Amino acid sequence: MKYNIHIPEHSDFTIWNFPFGIGIIGGEKRVVSRLGDTIIDLAALHSSGLLINSAEVEITLQNDFLNDFIRLGKSTTNAIRNRLIEIFTSVEGDHTEIVRNNVLHAANTVPMSLPVNAGDYTDFYSSKEHAFNVGVLFRGAENALQPNWLHLPVGYHGRSSSIVVSGTDLAWPYGQIFDRAKGIPEFGPCQKMDYELEMAFVIGKDSTLGCPVEAEEAEDYIFGFALFNDWSARDIQAWEYVPLGPFLGKNFGSTISPWIITLEALEPFRTESPVQVPEILEYLKTPGEKTFDIQISVSIQPSDGTETSIATSNFKYLYWNPSQQIAHHTVNGCNLRVGDIMASGTISGENPGQLGSLLELSHNGKETIELEGGVVRTFLKSGDTVRLTGHCHKEGVSLGFGVAEGKVVNEKL
């Protein structure tokens, strides 16, 4: 018996992808992959005897998170991905056991869960265009970039407990907002709710406390990538961030897509990072192609309106690449742990259509953004759904990241 999985045209989940995530099947969380509109239950596939004959692998496949699966190491997880490619792209082979063991499920019947249990989450600030644009808004063009920005990947430690999977609503944040007319802060709901178009990568290997990870070895510590929206309460953030950086303006929630696309799947899309001037310190130098050509788009859909595409940016625009981020993160001896999430920070390009936040698009609320149906926005309103999508295309090879979508609602959840 042969079994062929139909892959719709323009699907994110092509034969070059085979991502990993956590699906809920029969009320149980399981490690799954996806091809086209079909979810592949890896625990069931293992039970059919067609995956990898390993008890160590088996015990990781019925799990609340990918952490134990990732901890198996790249030699094993890559072997599993390669085996999936072999099974589901071969025109030969008997798939009787795949059908008999209920390995395959329609994607619209399998809810997806948070992919990893992130013990720590770091958000970087690695887009030069975004940092410059924001700097101009608050400090003017002459002082847009802080003196350290061109010398190191700026970052801050975020709140991992409030990272949620795509499709999860978040509660509207309240906090202190500075009233310029009165010269004092007042307490109230955020009036400048924003999204941030970002990518994140998941740490795939523990490092040792006190031992920096060299830039040339950094990719050994990256399991894979996902879409990431770092929701931002801009007015709360603007008042609180001096002198220690973001706090309540950020920690109420971030949204991650459910599928982790492996570093290995992204190999065909490698490209070079922007030229860095002035010259950076030796420990941050990463010659060669250390970033990826990933096109990322963002749209807004009001609760009673039509979805409108707002901007399209690209991961390759980042001034500081993932290897540099890891090298700097650990240069003081800070250790990494499996499942940690590292986010890129907002990714903006040089053109208006490539700006990754409403803060930039609206010039901090001074200009309106027109959506379909005559709707206008400067910042988000309660119930607006924000969707991030990501795609890679090169010489006939393509894959995507699915979607990271969510909304912030001004009501108790």
Secondary structure, 3 states (H helix, E strand, C coil): CCCCCCCCCCCCCCCCCCCEEEEEECCEEEEEEEECCEEEEHHHHHHCCCCCCCHHHHCCCCCCCCHHHHHCCHHHHHHHHHHHHHHHHCCCCCCHHHHHCCCEEEHHHCCEECCCCCCCEEEECCCHHHHHHHHHHHHCHHHCCCCCCCCCCCEEECCHHHEEECCCCEECCEEEEEECCCCEEEEEECCCEECCEEEEEEECCCCCCCCCCCHHHHHHHEEEEEEEECCEEHHHHHHHCCCCCCCCCCCCCEEECCCEEECCCCHHHEECCCCCCCCCCHHHCCCCCCEECCEEEEEEECCCCCCEEEEEEEHHHCCCCHHHHHHHHHCCCCCCCCCCEEECCCCCCCCHHHCCCHHHHCCCCCCCEECHHHCEECCECCCCEEEEEEEEEECCEEEEEEEEEEEEECCCC
